[in-house]
Amino acid sequence: MKNENIDRRSFLKRFGLGVSAAGLTLAGCKSAGKKITSESSAGPQEPGEMTYRTNPTTGDKVSLLGYGCMRWPWKETKEGEKEEIDQEEVNRLIDHAIANGVNYFDTSPAYCRGFSESVTGIALSRHPRDKYFIATKLSNFSPKTWSREESLKMYNDSFKNLQVDHIDYLLLHGVGMGSDAMEEFRNRYIDNGILDFLMQEREKGKIRNLGFSYHGDIAVFDYLLANHDKYKWDFVQIQLNYLDWHHAKELNPRNTNAEYLYNELEKRNIPAVIMEPLLGGRLSNVPDHIVARLKEKEPDRSVASWAFRYAGNFPGVLTVLSGMTYMEHLEDNLLSYCPLKPLSDEEVKFLYDTADLMVQYPTIACNDCKYCMPCPYGIDIPAILLHYNKCVNQGNIPQNKQHPDYARARKAFLIGYDRSVPKLRQANHCIACGQCEPHCPQNIKIPQRLHAIDDFVEKIKQDKEEVTA
């Protein structure tokens, strides 16, 4: 990992979407004989060499696959409650990732009920410090943490939890969230002097790269880029996938199409870190006819691999984050990026046409980030929304009793609901207190959605028609 400076413009030249292998750096990441499983009829495959991108500010060689540490696996107690992260499994996942060339690990004080930094730090500290880059965030969402004192405490705690003396990539977290996003940004980072402090820390080398993650209000995004000469952002984290490229605003009017976000960064030669390449898993759990469409085109690749190849196809992307809870997720993503096989112009158009088909399905824009949790009334909000989305994708939303598939779909929805969400945590317990809604980066009207799902559940429960398999 070199720290020499290179010309930023030469790194981020506009190649277009049909980018060739030019601009990609390949370095050794062969898996020392380990076999990677895939859906290929040829059986297990061995990954090749990880694709790396060069950070134009520091010269860091960053793996195109970045490890998102928001969804670490949990241990279950005898009662079925998930109370502790499985440190042994986290160690195993990180070891396998590093052995195969992954060197960017993205965490936050807010992830995994506040435990992500510490478990990630334990796992990474077992490796030489020059083998990985740490990205974490100043996640001072609550007004209780807006003071300079509380924000500095959170910042300093990150060093302790991660067991490091410098942070490679530090982000202002969730910029653009909230009903008055600009005012909230000023409270969190400007009026308390925290942004000035972080810029000083960058000068001292305690922070090697300073950026922000963007959610929601485009006015804040535009303001921060308009003041790029002042803040000198080293990178910006945005949501980008083939559905959000043109359809983000259709899915959620408050969102901004990824095409605009990426192009604004590229104009200023600011590297992009990509979050939600799978749109919270929705691009790996697509309707059956979309699966058939993707498989017809690439039968030996997973559905998810299309989304990862798309996100990595842009030359201005530094790394693509994936929250890989299970080893099979990691192994499949390694196949996508070891090395990246760039998409052709025809393949990119195929994905945009696929996105046009997908927006016809009324899924809820939940990314399972769990920022809405915990609910003070014990409701498992993400599980409810994700079950609904799964049923939409699988055609299990019973609408018309005259439809020949109505009984099967009804049974699948109700049985799946009880299996996915304990009865005491289901939508019928929502009192619309509204505490969850301001924390949602997708700006979902959560109580409204929960009540609609509950009304739907009650409607099909009251149907006394005999259900057959």
Disulfide bonds with the S-S distance in Angstrom:
none
